[in-house]
């Protein structure tokens, strides 16, 4: 049984200078524009995810009551012990 191609087709418009750069880069790397744009979107998504994680980290740090990275194993153990105690009480 053949697996259907899961790709989608889109029509996009690029400024001429961007299109020329994309075509030149694709030719330089012996790749298709589809590969180039796919990787570009993957990289953009990864950067966006990193920015989001950084923002979350900064927000969490703003709530931090002075804990450091070395406190993390102890805090995890404390929370797990509290959860276990709650489970035994039920």
C-alpha positions, 0 to 999 in steps of 0.5 A: 500500500503506497503512502500518500505524500503529506505535503501541501502546496502554497502560492507565495509572493516574494519581493524580487530581491528576496526571490533572487537571494532564495534562488541563488542560495538554493542553486549554491547548495544544490537544493530546491526552493521547497527544501530551502523554504522548509528549512527556513520555516523550521529554523524560524519555528525553532527560534520562536520556541527558544524565545518563548522558553526564554520568556517563560524562564525570565517570568519564572525567574521573576517569581523566584524566591531565591532558589538556585539550580542546586535547589532543584533536586531537593525541591523535586524530592520535597514535592514528590514526598508531599504528593506521596503523603497525600496519596497515602492519606486518601 
